[in-house]
Every structure is written in structure tokens, then in C-alpha cells.
Amino acid sequence: MKYTPESDPWPPQVISPWSRPIPLPYPVNTAGGEDSAFITADGQTLYFFFTPDVSIPPEKQLLDGVTGIWSSQRIDDAWAEPVRIWLESPGEMALDGCDFVLENEMWFCSTRQGNYRTIDFFLATYRNGKWTDWRNAGRQLNETYQIGEMHLSTDGQSLYFASTRPGGLGGSDLWVTHRNGDIWDEPENLGPNINSTADENRPFLSADGQQLWFDAPSRNGKPGPAVYMSLLQPDGTWGKAREIVSNFAGEPNLTTDGKTLYFIHHYYTANVDRMLEADIYVSTRP
């Protein structure tokens, strides 16, 4: 069964000047779960995680031959039929998601043999029309820094990530580490204007580096997670985060011009006891 805004007891709510959010049409959104959406800098390629049934546990998703990272190309203002992105060799088993792309490099999370932990981050390179040369992002980021979902600055020198690593304010916090040659500096916590005792997750840094978007439980009494935005201050710190989209909204992505916001909306039952599916939504502003 495909859920729609008309059948949604908890439609996403957005503040002005952002427009009323709408789901992307088929063939991107289906009756399955579309999650972890990422729009490329040119706005022409959409990557996302797909699983045919959000109620299926990960150990079965690993075996279904469908669950994983997909991409769709924009053609004449419409999204083309998505195609599967394969990031493992024939005969190998992996469950991939958390996709992020900067130029010809993809970062993604994966459960597979040889990991430092249950879910590690990996990199892949786009070459000759396909993603190849996937490799683990390394012990420092995965085991020592314990990075979760992440976003790189446009120059590739600053890595923003979520983590439950020690030293935070509670739950999952947002951190930043800066590239120093072949290693990454000690992570810095982004502080109380961003983090709380709840879970802050899935950061997104605007192309100009002036806006930090992320999701966390609603601070306005709405159900489920919400999408937040913080502005960079003159002293280099982040200002108090503002709740932009409420009602089971998360994983924000912004186009380079800052005028189109993509995010994930999870459909829940009226009594919020069960998730039904997930879709990719879009909102625009003048």
C-alpha cells in the first residue's frame, strides 16, 4: 500500500518562507522505504537508500537483493527510473546506506565482513561510468572517532558527523574534525546551541559553509524527529538551532543555491506506535 499526504495523520509542517512539502513522485517514491536522500551539487543526481518494506529486519534486507543505495537522474525536470548502485563484488554480502557524494568520491556506511565495528564508513570512486575501488575509511574514523552519518565541506577538509563517542552532551551529538594531511584532527563538539541531551543526527553543511542542517527530536512538542538549521556566527561558532520542519522529518539536504530542501518523511500510524514507510520530500523557498 502506498501512503500519500492525504492519508498521512502526521504530514510534515514547515515554517515560512519554505513552501508546503510534497513527496517526490514515482518512480522515486514507492510503497517501500526511500531514505538517506542526497542531492548532488549540480542538482541532477539523487542518491538514496531503498528497502521494499520498512518492517523487514536488517538481517533479511541483507539477503533480498534489492535493499541498498540507488540513484536517479533528472531529465527534463523529471526524475528517471532509479538504478541500483553496487558496492560489493559478486558473491560478497553487504548492506549499504548513508550515501554522501563529493565530486567523484562517495562515502557510505556498510555492514560487511572485515569491519572495525558493526557499521563502518567506506569510500568509493566514480570511474568510467561506475562506482569502484570501494575501501574502508580507516581505523581512525571508524574505531577511534566512531563517526556516524556525516557530511564533508565543499573543500573536503572538514568532516561533520554524528556520534555517541565520549565527551558529548548526551545521546548522539554532532562533531567536526579537520583534515590534516593523511589524518584527521581530534574531533570538536559543536556545543549546546546544536547539541542537547537528546540525539542530534545526520548533519548537512551548506555549500557556502554558513548553514548547518541536522535532525533531532522536536523541541516544539511535535511527534518524532524534526529538521533544524543553525547559522555560522562571526566568531566561528554555531548559533542557536531553529526548528524548520516538524512531524517525523529528518536527513536534510539543500541544493547549492539554498532554495530547495530535500528531506525524509516517515509515515507513522495515528497513535505513532508503528512506522509504515518513508518517502523523500521537497520544499522550496523564494
C-alpha positions as CSV (number, residue, x, y, z in Angstrom):
1,M,0.0,0.0,0.0
2,K,1.4,3.4,-1.0
3,Y,0.8,6.1,1.6
4,T,0.1,9.7,0.5
5,P,-0.2,13.1,2.1
6,E,-4.0,12.7,2.0
7,S,-3.7,9.5,4.2
8,D,-1.0,10.8,6.5
9,P,-2.1,11.6,10.0
10,W,1.2,13.4,10.6
11,P,2.1,15.4,7.5
12,P,5.4,17.4,7.7
13,Q,5.0,21.0,8.8
14,V,7.4,23.7,7.7
15,I,7.9,27.3,8.7
16,S,7.7,30.3,6.3
17,P,9.1,31.1,3.8
18,W,9.5,27.4,2.9
19,S,6.7,26.0,0.8
20,R,4.4,23.2,1.8
21,P,6.5,20.0,1.5
22,I,5.4,17.5,-1.2
23,P,6.7,14.0,-1.9
24,L,8.7,13.3,-5.0
25,P,6.6,11.4,-7.5
26,Y,7.0,7.8,-8.7
27,P,9.4,6.3,-9.8
28,V,11.5,7.8,-6.9
29,N,9.0,7.2,-4.1
30,T,7.3,3.9,-3.9
31,A,5.3,1.8,-1.4
32,G,8.7,0.8,0.1
33,G,11.1,2.9,2.2
34,E,13.2,5.7,0.5
35,D,15.7,7.1,2.9
36,S,19.1,8.8,3.2
37,A,18.5,11.0,0.2
38,F,21.4,13.0,-1.2
39,I,21.3,15.6,-4.0
40,T,24.5,16.3,-5.9
41,A,25.8,19.8,-6.2
42,D,24.5,20.3,-9.8
43,G,21.0,19.1,-8.7
44,Q,20.9,16.4,-11.4
45,T,21.5,13.2,-9.5
46,L,19.6,12.0,-6.5
47,Y,21.1,9.1,-4.4
48,F,19.1,7.4,-1.7
49,F,18.7,4.2,0.3
50,F,15.8,1.9,-0.6
51,T,14.2,-1.1,1.1
52,P,11.0,-2.7,-0.1
53,D,9.4,-3.0,3.4
54,V,10.5,-0.9,6.4
55,S,9.3,-3.7,8.7
56,I,11.9,-6.1,7.4
57,P,14.8,-6.5,9.8
58,P,18.3,-5.7,8.5
59,E,19.4,-9.4,8.5
60,K,16.7,-10.1,5.9
61,Q,17.4,-6.9,4.0
62,L,20.9,-8.1,3.5
63,L,19.6,-11.1,1.6
64,D,16.7,-9.6,-0.5
65,G,18.9,-8.5,-3.4
66,V,17.1,-5.1,-3.6
67,T,17.9,-3.2,-0.4
68,G,20.8,-0.7,-0.8
69,I,21.8,2.5,-2.5
70,W,20.0,3.7,-5.6
71,S,20.3,6.7,-7.9
72,S,18.0,8.7,-10.2
73,Q,18.9,11.2,-12.9
74,R,16.9,14.4,-13.5
75,I,15.9,14.5,-17.2
76,D,13.8,17.5,-18.4
77,D,12.7,18.4,-14.9
78,A,11.6,14.8,-14.1
79,W,13.3,12.0,-12.2
80,A,14.2,8.9,-14.2
81,E,13.8,5.3,-13.2
82,P,16.3,4.7,-10.3
83,V,19.2,2.2,-10.8
84,R,21.0,0.2,-8.1
85,I,24.5,1.2,-7.1
86,W,26.5,-2.0,-6.5
87,L,29.3,-1.5,-4.0
88,E,30.4,-5.1,-3.4
89,S,31.9,-7.8,-5.6
90,P,29.8,-10.8,-6.8
91,G,29.4,-13.3,-4.0
92,E,30.1,-10.8,-1.3
93,M,27.4,-9.7,1.1
94,A,27.0,-6.1,2.3
95,L,24.2,-3.8,3.4
96,D,25.0,-0.2,2.3
97,G,23.4,3.2,3.1
98,C,24.2,6.7,4.4
99,D,25.3,7.9,1.0
100,F,27.2,11.1,0.5
101,V,28.9,12.3,-2.7
102,L,31.5,15.0,-3.3
103,E,32.7,15.2,-7.0
104,N,33.8,11.7,-7.9
105,E,34.0,10.3,-4.4
106,M,31.2,8.6,-2.5
107,W,31.1,8.0,1.3
108,F,28.7,5.3,2.5
109,C,28.1,3.2,5.6
110,S,28.1,-0.6,5.3
111,T,27.7,-3.7,7.3
112,R,30.2,-6.3,5.9
113,Q,33.0,-8.7,6.8
114,G,36.2,-7.1,8.0
115,N,34.7,-4.1,9.6
116,Y,36.2,-2.5,12.7
117,R,32.7,-2.3,14.1
118,T,29.2,-3.4,13.1
119,I,28.7,-0.5,10.7
120,D,31.7,1.2,9.2
121,F,32.1,4.1,6.7
122,F,33.6,3.3,3.3
123,L,34.7,5.3,0.3
124,A,34.2,4.6,-3.4
125,T,35.5,6.3,-6.6
126,Y,33.5,7.1,-9.8
127,R,35.5,6.0,-12.8
128,N,34.5,5.1,-16.3
129,G,30.8,5.4,-15.6
130,K,30.6,3.3,-12.5
131,W,31.4,3.3,-8.8
132,T,34.5,1.3,-8.0
133,D,37.5,0.9,-5.7
134,W,35.5,0.8,-2.5
135,R,37.6,0.7,0.6
136,N,37.2,1.2,4.4
137,A,37.5,4.8,5.6
138,G,40.0,3.6,8.2
139,R,40.5,2.8,11.8
140,Q,40.8,6.4,12.9
141,L,37.4,7.5,11.7
142,N,35.6,4.2,12.3
143,E,37.0,2.8,15.5
144,T,38.7,5.8,17.2
145,Y,36.4,8.6,16.3
146,Q,33.3,6.4,16.0
147,I,31.8,8.5,13.2
148,G,28.1,8.2,12.3
149,E,26.3,9.8,9.4
150,M,28.4,12.6,8.0
151,H,28.9,15.5,5.6
152,L,32.1,17.0,4.2
153,S,32.7,20.7,3.5
154,T,32.9,21.5,-0.2
155,D,36.7,21.7,0.0
156,G,36.8,18.2,1.6
157,Q,38.8,19.5,4.6
158,S,36.1,19.5,7.4
159,L,34.1,16.4,8.3
160,Y,30.9,16.9,10.3
161,F,29.5,13.8,11.8
162,A,27.1,12.4,14.4
163,S,28.5,10.2,17.2
164,T,27.8,8.8,20.7
165,R,31.5,9.0,21.4
166,P,32.5,10.0,24.9
167,G,32.7,13.7,25.8
168,G,29.3,14.8,24.3
169,L,26.3,16.3,26.0
170,G,24.3,13.1,25.9
171,G,23.0,10.7,23.3
172,S,24.2,11.3,19.8
173,D,26.0,14.7,19.3
174,L,27.3,16.5,16.3
175,W,31.1,16.9,15.9
176,V,33.6,18.2,13.4
177,T,37.1,17.1,12.6
178,H,39.5,18.8,10.2
179,R,41.8,17.0,7.7
180,N,45.5,17.3,8.5
181,G,47.4,15.7,5.6
182,D,46.5,12.0,5.7
183,I,44.9,12.1,9.2
184,W,42.1,13.8,10.9
185,D,42.4,16.2,13.9
186,E,40.8,15.4,17.3
187,P,37.0,16.0,16.9
188,E,35.4,19.1,18.4
189,N,31.9,19.0,19.8
190,L,29.7,21.6,18.2
191,G,28.4,22.8,21.5
192,P,25.0,23.5,23.3
193,N,23.5,25.6,20.5
194,I,23.5,22.5,18.4
195,N,23.6,19.5,20.8
196,S,21.5,18.6,23.7
197,T,20.9,15.5,25.9
198,A,18.8,14.1,23.1
199,D,20.0,12.6,19.8
200,E,21.3,15.0,17.2
201,N,22.0,13.3,13.9
202,R,22.6,13.5,10.1
203,P,24.4,16.8,9.6
204,F,24.4,18.7,6.3
205,L,26.6,21.7,5.7
206,S,25.5,24.3,3.0
207,A,27.8,24.8,0.0
208,D,28.9,28.2,1.4
209,G,29.6,26.8,4.8
210,Q,27.2,29.2,6.5
211,Q,24.4,26.9,7.4
212,L,24.4,23.7,9.4
213,W,21.3,21.5,9.0
214,F,20.5,18.3,11.0
215,D,17.7,16.4,12.6
216,A,16.9,15.8,16.3
217,P,13.7,15.2,18.4
218,S,11.3,18.1,18.0
219,R,11.8,20.9,20.6
220,N,8.3,22.3,19.8
221,G,6.3,19.4,21.1
222,K,5.8,17.7,17.7
223,P,6.0,14.0,17.3
224,G,9.2,12.3,16.1
225,P,12.3,14.0,14.7
226,A,12.5,17.4,13.2
227,V,14.8,19.3,10.8
228,Y,16.9,22.1,12.3
229,M,19.1,24.8,10.8
230,S,21.9,26.9,12.5
231,L,23.8,29.9,11.2
232,L,27.6,30.3,11.4
233,Q,28.4,33.2,13.7
234,P,31.2,35.8,13.2
235,D,33.3,34.2,15.9
236,G,33.2,30.8,14.1
237,T,30.6,29.2,16.5
238,W,27.2,27.9,15.5
239,G,24.1,30.0,16.5
240,K,21.1,28.6,18.3
241,A,19.4,26.0,16.0
242,R,15.9,26.7,14.7
243,E,13.3,24.1,14.0
244,I,12.4,24.3,10.3
245,V,10.4,21.1,9.5
246,S,8.4,19.1,12.1
247,N,6.5,15.8,12.3
248,F,8.8,12.9,11.5
249,A,11.2,14.8,9.3
250,G,14.9,14.2,9.0
251,E,18.0,13.9,6.9
252,P,18.0,17.3,5.3
253,N,19.8,18.1,2.0
254,L,20.0,21.5,0.4
255,T,20.7,22.4,-3.2
256,T,23.8,24.6,-3.8
257,D,21.7,27.7,-4.3
258,G,20.0,27.2,-1.0
259,K,16.5,27.3,-2.4
260,T,15.4,23.7,-2.5
261,L,15.3,21.4,0.6
262,Y,15.1,17.7,0.4
263,F,14.3,15.6,3.5
264,I,12.9,12.3,4.6
265,H,9.5,12.0,6.0
266,H,8.4,8.8,7.8
267,Y,4.8,7.8,7.8
268,Y,3.5,6.7,11.2
269,T,0.2,5.4,12.4
270,A,-2.1,7.9,14.1
271,N,-1.1,6.7,17.6
272,V,2.6,6.8,16.5
273,D,3.2,3.2,17.5
274,R,4.4,1.9,14.1
275,M,6.3,3.3,11.1
276,L,4.6,2.5,7.8
277,E,7.0,3.7,5.2
278,A,9.4,6.5,4.3
279,D,9.4,9.0,1.3
280,I,11.7,11.7,0.0
281,Y,10.0,15.2,0.3
282,V,10.9,18.5,-1.2
283,S,10.2,22.1,-0.1
284,T,11.3,25.4,-1.8
285,R,11.7,29.0,-0.8
286,P,11.8,32.3,-2.8
